[in-house]
Each structure stands twice: as C-alpha cells, then as structure tokens.
Amino acid sequence: MVTPDYIKQLITASLPCTHIVVEGDDGTHFSAVIVSAEFSGRNRVQQHQLVYKALGDRMRDEIHALSMKTFSPEEWAEQQG
C-alpha cells in the first residue's frame, strides 16, 4: 500500500524541498504541501508538473489522487505571515 512517507520520499528524491507534508490514510488519496526553491518563478501548473515528474508513472499506477499546494520559499514565508 502506498503511504504518505513513500510519496514524500519519491518527491524529495528528485525535488529539493525546504518543507513537505504529505497526508492520506486510505492508500490512494493524498494531499501535500510542498515548498521548494525549484518553484520560484514558475506558475502553479509548472510547479505541479515538477511534482508529477518526480512521481512519474506512480501517479497513474499507484496514486489515485494527489491534491497539492505548492509554494516557493518566498511564497511560503508570506503564507506563514
């Protein structure tokens, strides 16, 4: 069964993150908050594409749904106020 930790490991293996939280308890539906400098200067679609690239075919085969919020470190700092 796919776990939040497994997804976190997949993402951080190819995308350097300063903050990442992945949640989900049914093995197929997950949510994530991801902060990475790689997101700086990119729009939301481009940011999400980087995450999908990190997950590769697992998004099709193992992970049914991933809801994500992505932030550059600057955006994250603004969110934390």
PyMOL commands that set and color helices and strands:
alter all, ss='L'
color gray80, all
select helices_A, chain A and resi 4-14+37-39+44-55+58-61+73-80
alter helices_A, ss='H'
color red, helices_A
select strands_A, chain A and resi 19-23+29-35+65-71
alter strands_A, ss='S'
color yellow, strands_A
deselect
rebuild
show_as cartoon
